[in-house]
């Protein structure tokens, strides 16, 4: 995802001198030629994410379009006060086009331990007024979102997956104003609402159960804020029971809270699936860590089967 994003930014930089790229001492293969070609518009601020936000804000106040790039856990939590004060507050009074690129969200850094996991950001960034929270599930969404970053002069958080993912979208079905897409239309009254990496798992499960004549709906929410809540509410009305699926903490303001709020005046059951009240100290594959925390494929299928029994 990050290479696709950086390649697209690099292309836009040829024709738009307003674009500035900042890094908190964080590299990428696609970044090398950007640094070489546009050395006057690339700045490495060092391992100093708080200052990264300060510098980004300064450039944005002068009318530049800024991309600030770092590890997701650090660009959100290490400098949350700066994000709140410099971007969220100030964006209420003047345009500020700052795009925070957080790479390796969720458990992308599965072997680096809890200091590098990022399970809190969905809640933290969704909480901030005047912010867009973008959680793509594939590279097509990332590519399409670049135009949005250039034209919408408000702060944005781009939560990018750290590992390669399969393609989901072709592009025509993407509507950033809605912020979601119903990828599979269910017929059994049960739907999965997912975001980011977990959408791949939702689609895989839906395909397997489809072979057993169980037709699940799958709704991918790729903009957690702002999104068309009325349109999403209407889409979800066909499902009596929902499972929310996210690689983040539940019961704290993330995707599950968003869906619960949207469904507050509607009847129906919601099963929240994500990480509970514990950090992940174990090491291993992503699926192994998911299994330990009850969001592996088997656990999700079991939850779906329990819902079907109670239908």
SVG drawing of the C-alpha trace seen along z (x, -y; Angstrom):
<svg xmlns="http://www.w3.org/2000/svg" viewBox="-36 -31 55 58">
<polyline fill="none" stroke="black" stroke-width="0.4" points="0.0,0.0 2.7,-2.5 4.6,-1.9 1.4,-2.5 0.7,-5.7 4.2,-7.1 4.4,-6.3 1.2,-8.3 2.4,-11.2 5.7,-11.1 3.8,-11.4 1.7,-14.3 4.8,-16.1 6.0,-16.6 3.1,-19.0 2.3,-20.4 5.0,-22.3 2.8,-22.7 3.4,-19.0 5.8,-18.4 6.8,-15.0 8.1,-14.6 9.4,-11.4 10.2,-10.5 13.3,-8.6 11.2,-5.9 12.0,-4.6 10.4,-2.6 11.7,-1.3 9.4,-3.7 10.6,-6.6 14.2,-6.5 13.5,-8.1 11.2,-10.7 14.0,-11.8 16.4,-12.0 14.2,-13.8 12.6,-16.2 15.3,-16.7 14.1,-20.3 10.6,-19.0 11.6,-16.0 12.6,-16.4 13.6,-13.7 12.9,-15.2 14.5,-12.2 13.0,-10.0 10.9,-12.9 7.2,-12.3 6.1,-15.3 8.2,-17.6 7.0,-15.9 3.5,-17.2 4.8,-20.7 6.8,-21.0 3.8,-19.6 1.5,-22.2 3.9,-25.0 4.1,-24.0 0.3,-23.6 -0.3,-27.1 1.8,-28.4 -0.5,-26.7 1.4,-23.5 -0.1,-20.0 1.8,-17.9 2.3,-14.2 3.8,-13.1 5.1,-9.5 5.9,-7.3 5.0,-4.0 1.3,-4.0 1.8,-3.4 4.2,-6.3 2.5,-8.9 -0.7,-8.6 0.1,-7.9 3.6,-9.5 2.4,-12.9 -1.4,-12.9 -1.2,-16.2 0.4,-17.9 -2.2,-16.3 -5.0,-17.5 -3.7,-21.1 -2.0,-21.8 -4.3,-20.0 -7.7,-19.1 -8.2,-22.4 -6.6,-24.7 -8.4,-23.0 -11.7,-24.4 -10.5,-27.9 -8.5,-27.5 -7.7,-25.0 -4.9,-22.6 -4.0,-19.9 -1.9,-17.5 -2.1,-13.8 -0.7,-11.6 0.5,-8.3 0.6,-5.6 2.2,-2.3 1.9,1.1 -1.4,0.6 -3.0,3.3 -0.7,6.4 1.3,5.7 4.4,5.8 3.3,9.2 6.8,10.1 7.8,6.7 5.7,6.9 3.0,4.7 5.1,1.5 4.8,1.6 1.3,3.0 -1.3,0.3 -4.7,1.3 -5.7,-2.0 -5.6,-4.3 -9.1,-3.6 -10.5,-5.0 -8.0,-7.9 -8.2,-9.2 -12.0,-8.7 -12.4,-10.8 -10.8,-14.0 -13.1,-16.7 -12.2,-17.9 -10.3,-14.7 -10.8,-12.1 -9.9,-8.5 -9.2,-6.3 -8.7,-2.6 -8.2,-1.0 -8.5,2.8 -6.5,2.8 -4.2,0.8 -6.9,-0.4 -8.5,-2.3 -5.2,-3.8 -4.6,-4.9 -8.0,-6.4 -7.7,-8.2 -4.7,-10.3 -7.0,-12.6 -9.0,-13.1 -5.9,-14.1 -5.1,-16.8 -8.5,-18.4 -9.8,-18.1 -7.9,-20.7 -8.4,-19.1 -6.3,-16.8 -6.4,-13.1 -5.1,-9.9 -4.3,-7.1 -4.1,-3.8 -2.0,-1.5 -1.4,2.2 2.3,3.1 2.2,6.3 1.1,7.0 -2.6,7.7 -4.7,9.1 -6.8,6.8 -10.5,6.4 -11.7,3.4 -11.7,2.6 -12.3,-1.1 -15.7,-1.9 -17.5,-0.8 -15.5,-3.2 -17.4,-6.2 -15.4,-8.1 -18.4,-10.2 -20.3,-7.1 -17.1,-5.7 -18.2,-2.0 -19.0,0.6 -21.2,3.7 -18.9,6.2 -21.3,9.2 -25.0,9.0 -26.2,11.6 -29.5,13.5 -29.5,15.1 -30.0,12.0 -26.4,12.1 -23.7,9.6 -20.1,8.9 -19.0,5.3 -15.3,5.0 -12.5,2.6 -8.9,2.7 -7.1,6.0 -10.0,7.8 -12.1,7.3 -9.9,10.0 -10.8,12.4 -14.5,11.5 -14.5,12.2 -12.6,15.5 -15.1,16.7 -18.1,15.6 -16.8,17.5 -16.2,20.7 -19.6,20.6 -21.1,19.7 -20.0,23.2 -22.3,24.5 -25.2,22.4 -24.8,19.8 -25.0,16.4 -23.3,13.8 -23.2,10.1 -19.9,8.3 -19.7,4.5 -16.2,2.9 -16.0,-0.4 -12.9,-2.2 -13.7,-5.7 -14.5,-5.6 -15.0,-9.4 -16.7,-11.2 -19.0,-8.8 -22.6,-8.7 -24.2,-7.2 -27.7,-7.3 -26.6,-5.3 -24.8,-2.8 -27.8,-2.5 -30.0,-1.7 -27.6,0.9 -27.4,2.7 -31.2,2.8 -31.4,6.0 -29.3,7.8 -31.0,8.8 -27.7,9.8 -24.3,8.2 -20.7,9.1 -18.2,6.2 -14.7,7.2 -11.6,5.0 -8.0,5.3 -8.3,3.0 -9.6,2.7 -13.4,3.2 -15.9,1.5 -13.8,-1.7 -14.9,-3.8 -13.7,-2.0 -15.6,-0.3 -17.9,1.5 -18.9,-1.7 -19.6,-3.3 -21.9,-0.5 -23.6,-0.3 -24.4,-4.0 -25.8,-3.7 -28.0,-0.8 -29.1,-2.4 -32.6,-2.9 -32.9,0.4 -33.5,3.8 -31.0,6.6 -28.1,8.3 -24.5,7.1 -21.5,9.3 -18.3,7.3 -15.1,9.1 -11.7,7.5 -9.2,7.3 -10.4,7.1 -8.8,5.6 -5.3,6.9 -2.1,6.2 -0.6,8.9 2.7,10.0 2.9,13.3 4.9,13.6 4.0,15.6 2.2,15.3 -0.7,12.9 -3.2,15.8 -1.7,17.3 -2.1,14.1 -5.7,13.8 -6.4,17.3 -5.1,16.4 -7.5,13.4 -10.6,15.1 -10.7,13.4 -9.3,16.3 -11.4,17.8 -12.6,20.7 -13.7,18.4 -15.6,16.1 -17.3,19.1 -18.3,20.4 -19.8,17.0 -21.7,17.0 -23.0,20.5 -24.2,19.5 -26.1,16.6 -27.7,18.9 -28.9,21.2 -30.6,18.3 -32.2,17.0"/>
</svg>
